[in-house]
Amino acid sequence: MSGFSFPILPTGHLLGIEGLEPPHINALLDLAESYALLNRQGKTQRDLLKGRTLINLFFEDSTRTRTSFELAGKRLGADIVNMSVSTSSVNKGETLLDTAATLNAMKTDLLVVRHPQSGAPSLLAQKVDAAVINAGDGTHEHPTQALLDALTIRRHKGALSDLVVAICGDVLHSRVARSNIHLLSAMGARLRVVGPPTLIPAECARLGVQVFHDMRAGLADADVVMMLRLQKERMTCGLVPSSREYFRFFGLDAAKLEVAKPDAIVMHPGPMNRGVEIDSAVADDPARSVIGEQVEMGVAVRMAVLDVLSRRLRRNA
């Protein structure tokens, strides 16, 4: 966006939230806010990425993230290529490094990567000339999700510092939780994680996060309640007894939410397992749930990230 002062991301990529300083985070959120307003007005800068190629390389299924990156790129004028790994040479045995060489030969400008292995986007960033954006790698990070969550919170609460944020559920397997912990801690929020002992990683205590194994204790006077999806596909053994038992103790319903602040907002990164992590009445409550707004802010945040990373491309042109 012309005239917008922004400290360029230090690496020219967005591989994670860890390591970003508050000025980078604030500037990204401010820019994303301006795009959110433009999107609501039906106005976009369709020539900002004109002549640039953005490739969505997703090794895992995705609806919200891939679609919002595609929409963000189109609104900024980029040429978009969605690579289906199931029909690509990767499915025939091609290595990640061979894929990197192929993408380099195609003169890709922006590369959005989701991969089941932690560190894959970082490896690609070392091997390609494109600006790489991590759209989720293993259980490591999902930086744009944390940014859109932060933007949504800021729009409702005015600031991030001193808020009590309870992140609930399958923290062990959640890259969303890790990115949010890094971002919200850096911005001065007070973080809690809530879940069964089998789904809370030991590193939480090292990161200065309060750990709770009782939902009502963890949600007491919380400003923000962020529910997480139960990621059974990443579990190698039975870490919860049953979905019914899980919901009874750790699913969010109106009774558990009562102990949070009266104006507490409810979040979920999606996709939701209704009746497992969250009751439909809470998920659809217009007075408390901001889940739909999270999806909307995802497009704005990804527009901001593409904008910022394209600045280095323009400098090097």
C-alpha positions as CSV (number, residue, x, y, z in Angstrom):
1,M,0.0,0.0,0.0
2,S,1.6,3.2,-1.1
3,G,2.9,5.5,1.6
4,F,2.7,2.8,4.3
5,S,5.8,2.8,6.4
6,F,6.8,-0.8,7.2
7,P,9.9,-2.5,8.6
8,I,10.7,-5.2,6.1
9,L,10.7,-8.7,7.6
10,P,14.3,-9.5,8.4
11,T,14.7,-12.6,6.3
12,G,12.5,-11.8,3.3
13,H,10.3,-14.8,4.2
14,L,7.6,-15.5,6.8
15,L,8.6,-18.9,8.2
16,G,7.3,-18.4,11.8
17,I,6.3,-15.9,14.5
18,E,9.2,-16.9,16.8
19,G,11.9,-14.2,16.4
20,L,9.6,-11.5,15.1
21,E,9.8,-8.3,17.2
22,P,6.7,-6.3,18.3
23,P,7.3,-3.6,15.6
24,H,7.1,-6.2,12.9
25,I,3.9,-7.7,14.3
26,N,2.3,-4.3,14.9
27,A,3.1,-3.1,11.4
28,L,1.7,-6.3,9.8
29,L,-1.5,-6.0,11.9
30,D,-1.9,-2.3,11.0
31,L,-1.4,-3.0,7.3
32,A,-3.8,-6.0,7.5
33,E,-6.4,-3.7,9.2
34,S,-6.2,-1.3,6.2
35,Y,-6.8,-4.2,3.8
36,A,-9.7,-5.4,5.9
37,L,-11.3,-2.0,5.5
38,L,-10.7,-1.9,1.8
39,N,-12.1,-5.4,1.4
40,R,-15.3,-4.4,3.2
41,Q,-15.6,-1.5,0.8
42,G,-15.0,-3.7,-2.2
43,K,-11.8,-1.8,-3.1
44,T,-8.5,-3.6,-3.8
45,Q,-5.1,-2.7,-5.4
46,R,-5.2,-5.2,-8.2
47,D,-1.9,-4.1,-9.8
48,L,0.4,-4.4,-6.7
49,L,1.5,-7.9,-7.6
50,K,0.9,-7.6,-11.4
51,G,3.4,-9.8,-13.2
52,R,4.3,-11.7,-10.1
53,T,3.7,-15.5,-9.8
54,L,2.4,-16.9,-6.5
55,I,2.4,-20.7,-6.1
56,N,0.3,-22.4,-3.5
57,L,2.2,-25.7,-2.7
58,F,0.1,-27.7,-0.2
59,F,1.2,-31.1,0.8
60,E,-1.7,-31.3,3.3
61,D,-5.4,-30.7,2.7
62,S,-6.6,-27.2,3.3
63,T,-9.7,-25.2,2.7
64,R,-9.5,-21.9,4.5
65,T,-5.7,-21.2,4.3
66,R,-5.2,-22.1,0.6
67,T,-8.4,-20.4,-0.5
68,S,-7.6,-17.2,1.4
69,F,-4.1,-17.1,0.0
70,E,-5.5,-17.5,-3.5
71,L,-8.1,-14.8,-2.9
72,A,-5.4,-12.5,-1.4
73,G,-3.1,-13.0,-4.3
74,K,-5.9,-12.4,-6.9
75,R,-7.0,-9.2,-5.1
76,L,-3.4,-7.9,-5.4
77,G,-3.1,-8.9,-9.1
78,A,-0.8,-11.9,-8.9
79,D,-0.8,-14.9,-11.2
80,I,-1.9,-17.8,-9.1
81,V,-0.9,-21.4,-9.5
82,N,-2.4,-24.0,-7.1
83,M,-0.1,-27.2,-7.2
84,S,-2.0,-30.3,-6.3
85,V,0.6,-32.6,-4.7
86,S,-1.6,-35.6,-5.2
87,T,-1.2,-35.2,-9.0
88,S,2.3,-33.8,-9.0
89,S,5.7,-35.5,-9.4
90,V,6.0,-35.4,-5.6
91,N,3.5,-38.2,-5.5
92,K,5.8,-40.1,-7.9
93,G,8.8,-39.9,-5.6
94,E,10.3,-36.5,-6.3
95,T,12.2,-35.1,-3.4
96,L,11.5,-31.7,-1.8
97,L,14.8,-30.5,-3.1
98,D,14.0,-31.6,-6.6
99,T,10.7,-29.7,-6.3
100,A,12.6,-26.6,-5.1
101,A,14.8,-26.8,-8.2
102,T,11.7,-27.1,-10.4
103,L,10.1,-24.1,-8.8
104,N,13.3,-22.1,-9.2
105,A,13.4,-22.8,-12.9
106,M,9.8,-21.5,-13.1
107,K,10.9,-18.1,-11.7
108,T,8.4,-18.2,-8.9
109,D,8.1,-15.0,-6.9
110,L,6.1,-16.0,-3.9
111,L,5.8,-19.5,-2.6
112,V,3.1,-20.5,0.0
113,V,4.0,-23.9,1.5
114,R,2.0,-26.3,3.8
115,H,3.9,-29.5,4.7
116,P,3.4,-32.3,7.2
117,Q,7.1,-32.1,8.2
118,S,8.3,-29.4,10.6
119,G,11.0,-27.3,8.9
120,A,10.1,-28.0,5.3
121,P,9.3,-24.4,4.4
122,S,12.6,-23.3,6.0
123,L,14.4,-25.8,3.8
124,L,12.7,-24.5,0.7
125,A,13.5,-21.0,1.7
126,Q,17.2,-21.9,1.6
127,K,16.9,-23.4,-1.9
128,V,14.6,-21.1,-3.9
129,D,14.8,-17.5,-4.9
130,A,11.2,-16.9,-4.1
131,A,9.8,-15.3,-0.9
132,V,8.5,-18.3,1.1
133,I,5.5,-18.2,3.4
134,N,4.9,-20.9,5.9
135,A,1.2,-22.0,5.7
136,G,1.7,-24.6,8.4
137,D,4.5,-27.1,8.9
138,G,4.0,-30.2,11.0
139,T,3.5,-29.3,14.6
140,H,5.9,-26.3,14.3
141,E,4.2,-23.1,13.3
142,H,1.3,-21.4,11.4
143,P,2.3,-17.7,11.4
144,T,-0.5,-16.2,9.3
145,Q,-3.1,-18.0,11.5
146,A,-1.6,-16.3,14.6
147,L,-1.6,-13.0,12.8
148,L,-5.2,-13.2,11.8
149,D,-6.1,-14.3,15.3
150,A,-4.2,-11.3,16.8
151,L,-5.9,-9.0,14.3
152,T,-9.4,-10.3,15.3
153,I,-8.6,-10.0,19.0
154,R,-7.3,-6.5,18.6
155,R,-10.4,-5.4,16.7
156,H,-12.6,-6.5,19.6
157,K,-10.4,-5.6,22.5
158,G,-8.4,-2.6,21.2
159,A,-5.0,-4.0,22.2
160,L,-3.3,-7.3,23.0
161,S,-1.3,-6.4,26.1
162,D,-2.5,-7.6,29.5
163,L,-5.3,-9.7,28.0
164,V,-5.9,-13.1,29.5
165,V,-6.0,-15.6,26.6
166,A,-6.9,-19.2,27.3
167,I,-5.8,-21.6,24.5
168,C,-7.8,-24.9,25.0
169,G,-7.6,-28.4,23.7
170,D,-5.0,-30.3,21.7
171,V,-2.0,-28.0,22.3
172,L,0.5,-30.8,21.8
173,H,-0.2,-31.2,18.1
174,S,-1.2,-27.6,17.3
175,R,1.1,-25.3,15.2
176,V,-1.6,-22.7,15.7
177,A,-1.1,-22.8,19.5
178,R,2.7,-22.5,19.1
179,S,2.5,-19.5,16.8
180,N,-0.1,-17.8,19.0
181,I,1.9,-18.4,22.1
182,H,5.0,-16.7,20.5
183,L,2.9,-13.8,19.1
184,L,0.7,-13.0,22.1
185,S,3.5,-13.4,24.6
186,A,5.6,-11.0,22.6
187,M,2.7,-8.5,22.6
188,G,2.3,-8.7,26.4
189,A,-0.8,-10.9,26.7
190,R,-1.1,-13.4,29.6
191,L,-1.3,-16.9,28.2
192,R,-2.9,-20.0,29.6
193,V,-3.2,-23.4,28.0
194,V,-6.0,-25.7,29.1
195,G,-6.3,-29.4,28.3
196,P,-5.7,-33.0,29.5
197,P,-2.1,-33.7,30.6
198,T,-1.7,-36.0,27.5
199,L,-2.3,-33.0,25.2
200,I,-0.2,-30.3,26.9
201,P,3.5,-30.2,25.8
202,A,6.2,-29.9,28.6
203,E,7.6,-26.8,26.8
204,C,4.6,-24.7,27.8
205,A,6.0,-24.1,31.3
206,R,9.4,-23.1,29.9
207,L,7.6,-20.5,27.7
208,G,6.1,-18.9,30.7
209,V,2.6,-20.1,30.0
210,Q,0.2,-21.1,32.8
211,V,-1.0,-24.7,32.5
212,F,-4.5,-25.8,33.6
213,H,-6.1,-29.3,33.4
214,D,-9.5,-28.0,34.5
215,M,-11.6,-25.9,32.0
216,R,-13.4,-23.8,34.6
217,A,-10.1,-22.9,36.4
218,G,-8.4,-22.2,33.1
219,L,-11.3,-20.0,31.7
220,A,-11.8,-18.0,34.9
221,D,-11.9,-14.3,34.0
222,A,-10.4,-14.9,30.5
223,D,-10.8,-12.2,27.9
224,V,-10.3,-14.6,25.0
225,V,-11.1,-18.3,24.7
226,M,-9.4,-20.0,21.8
227,M,-10.4,-23.5,21.1
228,L,-8.3,-26.0,19.1
229,R,-9.2,-28.9,16.9
230,L,-8.6,-32.3,18.3
231,Q,-6.0,-33.6,15.7
232,K,-6.6,-37.3,15.8
233,E,-4.6,-37.7,12.5
234,R,-1.4,-36.7,14.3
235,M,-1.9,-39.0,17.3
236,T,0.1,-42.2,17.3
237,C,-1.9,-43.6,20.2
238,G,-5.1,-43.0,22.1
239,L,-4.5,-39.8,24.0
240,V,-8.1,-39.2,24.9
241,P,-10.6,-41.9,26.0
242,S,-13.5,-40.9,23.6
243,S,-14.9,-37.8,21.9
244,R,-17.9,-37.9,24.3
245,E,-15.6,-37.9,27.4
246,Y,-13.4,-35.2,25.8
247,F,-16.3,-32.9,25.3
248,R,-17.6,-33.5,28.8
249,F,-14.4,-32.2,30.4
250,F,-12.7,-30.0,27.7
251,G,-15.4,-29.1,25.2
252,L,-16.6,-25.5,25.3
253,D,-20.2,-25.1,26.2
254,A,-22.3,-22.3,27.8
255,A,-21.8,-23.6,31.3
256,K,-18.0,-23.6,31.1
257,L,-17.9,-20.2,29.3
258,E,-19.9,-18.6,32.2
259,V,-16.7,-18.3,34.3
260,A,-14.9,-16.2,31.6
261,K,-15.4,-12.5,31.5
262,P,-18.9,-11.4,30.3
263,D,-17.4,-9.9,27.2
264,A,-15.0,-12.7,26.4
265,I,-14.8,-13.7,22.8
266,V,-14.7,-17.3,21.5
267,M,-12.3,-18.3,18.7
268,H,-11.5,-21.5,16.7
269,P,-9.0,-21.8,13.8
270,G,-11.2,-24.4,12.0
271,P,-12.2,-26.8,10.9
272,M,-14.5,-27.3,13.9
273,N,-15.5,-30.6,15.3
274,R,-18.9,-29.6,16.7
275,G,-19.8,-31.5,19.9
276,V,-16.2,-32.4,20.4
277,E,-14.3,-29.2,21.0
278,I,-17.1,-26.8,21.0
279,D,-20.9,-26.8,21.3
280,S,-22.8,-25.4,18.3
281,A,-24.7,-23.0,20.4
282,V,-21.4,-21.3,21.5
283,A,-19.8,-21.5,18.1
284,D,-22.8,-19.8,16.5
285,D,-23.5,-17.2,19.2
286,P,-23.2,-13.8,17.5
287,A,-22.6,-12.1,20.8
288,R,-19.5,-14.2,21.7
289,S,-18.2,-16.1,18.7
290,V,-15.8,-14.3,16.3
291,I,-15.0,-17.5,14.3
292,G,-16.5,-16.1,11.0
293,E,-14.5,-12.9,11.5
294,Q,-11.3,-14.9,11.8
295,V,-11.9,-16.2,8.3
296,E,-12.5,-12.7,7.0
297,M,-9.3,-11.4,8.7
298,G,-7.4,-14.3,7.2
299,V,-7.7,-12.7,3.7
300,A,-6.6,-9.3,4.9
301,V,-3.6,-10.7,6.8
302,R,-2.5,-12.7,3.9
303,M,-2.8,-9.7,1.6
304,A,-0.6,-7.8,4.0
305,V,2.0,-10.5,4.1
306,L,2.1,-10.8,0.3
307,D,2.4,-7.0,0.1
308,V,5.3,-6.8,2.5
309,L,7.3,-9.6,1.0
310,S,6.7,-8.3,-2.5
311,R,8.5,-5.0,-1.4
312,R,11.8,-6.8,-1.3
313,L,11.0,-8.3,-4.7
314,R,10.5,-4.8,-6.1
315,R,13.7,-3.6,-4.4
316,N,15.6,-6.4,-6.1
317,A,14.0,-6.0,-9.5
